[in-house]
Structures are given as C-alpha cells and as structure tokens.
Amino acid sequence: MAMNLPGTPEQKNKPAWLVGGITIISFVALLYVMEIVDTVLGHRLDQDGIRPLQTDGLWGILWAPLLHGGWPHLIANTVPALVLGFLMTLAGMGRFIAATAIIWLLGGFGTWLIGNIGAHCPYIGVQCTTNHIGASGLIFGWLTFLIVFGFFTRTAWEIIVGVIVALVYGGILLGVVPGTPGVSWQGHLCGAIAGFIAAYVLSGPERKARERRRTVAPSGI
C-alpha cells in the first residue's frame, strides 16, 4: 500500500498561471542576457538579424527576436512582452509554444520576403538592404492572436481577454504601416499576420467541434 512519508508531501501540478509566469519571465530574462552579451561584444550580434532576400539572411529568422538595437529598444519591448506573453500562456502551454513557433518562423520569413520594401536609401542607384532585429514582430503576433483567438473558439473568457487586449494595446497595431524611420513596420505586419494565422490554425479543435454540433443538431430534432 502506498504511503506518504513524513517530510515528503504529495507532488501537485503547479498552477497554469505560475508556469506561464515563470516561462515568460525566463524568456524576457533571456532577452536581457542576449543584450548584455551583445553590448560586451560591441553590438556584433545585431548583424545576425533578418537581411531580406539574402540567403545568409535567412538565419536571422532564428535570431532576430532575441536581438535588440540597444537598451532603449529592449526596454520598450519588455512590458508588452511580459503582459502579452503571459496572457498567451493562459491559452495552454502547448498552444503558447505552437503559436510562438508559427509567429517566430512565419513572421520572420515574411519579413525576409518584404523587409526591403519602402527602405530609405541615402544613395541614389544603390540597392538598400535592411537588417531587422527585435521581439516586436513576436509581440505583434501575440497581440493579434489574443485579439482574434476567442472569436475563433467562441470561448467567453478568451473573447473578453481579446477585447481587453484590443482596448489596451490595439493602438500599437498602427505600427504595421510605414511611419517612423528605422522601425520595422514590415516585421510588425508579418508578425501580426502570422499571429492571425496561428490563432486560426490552433483554434481548429473548437471550430471542428462546433461544426460537428451543427451537423448533429438537426438529426436530433
């Protein structure tokens, strides 16, 4: 017969909010570690961002969200990353990881494709190549995911979260259009589109269940 020995309490699953909080804090801490290393190396890591339409620039898809153009850039991304990232984990760690992977890779690839569009080149006749870095694309993807996911799943609390997120952070979606020089609107746009796609794909089980109920309902009358 199994017994609980003194001093060895039963193991319990940690609350989802705690696991999510630890996960996203660890991710943001990683961003700070990367910026410290980059600063020590004289910002050489920043050259490993997404360089559009260049073969070696594809590697930047993996590294760009971890790199920032200095401390002000990283600090500006910190609070949105903590808040939106934490809310993402509440949809389930599996979905959080899958959505993040989709946004990271698909958004990065989109940036690689269109990242030079609208780039300002100071020299006439010279083709400009931009270098895209920063977690902003990932943040925009999390933002659009949170806004639309509840409407795909038709889950009340997820709809409420989406509406609140839209009211608080929706204004930053203006960053998907060209504006401030040096800001990657292409990365913002591609991240936002990838977040929408991730929400649609990962809401598949709920959408299919809803369709099954709709199909079965008439036969039960």
Secondary structure as UniProt FT lines:
FT   TURN            6..7
FT   HELIX           16..40
FT   TURN            41..42
FT   HELIX           44..48
FT   TURN            52..53
FT   HELIX           55..59
FT   HELIX           60..63
FT   HELIX           64..66
FT   HELIX           71..89
FT   TURN            90..91
FT   HELIX           93..102
FT   HELIX           103..107
FT   HELIX           108..114
FT   TURN            115..118
FT   TURN            124..125
FT   HELIX           136..153
FT   HELIX           156..169
FT   HELIX           170..176
FT   TURN            181..182
FT   HELIX           185..202
FT   HELIX           204..216
FT   HELIX           217..220
//
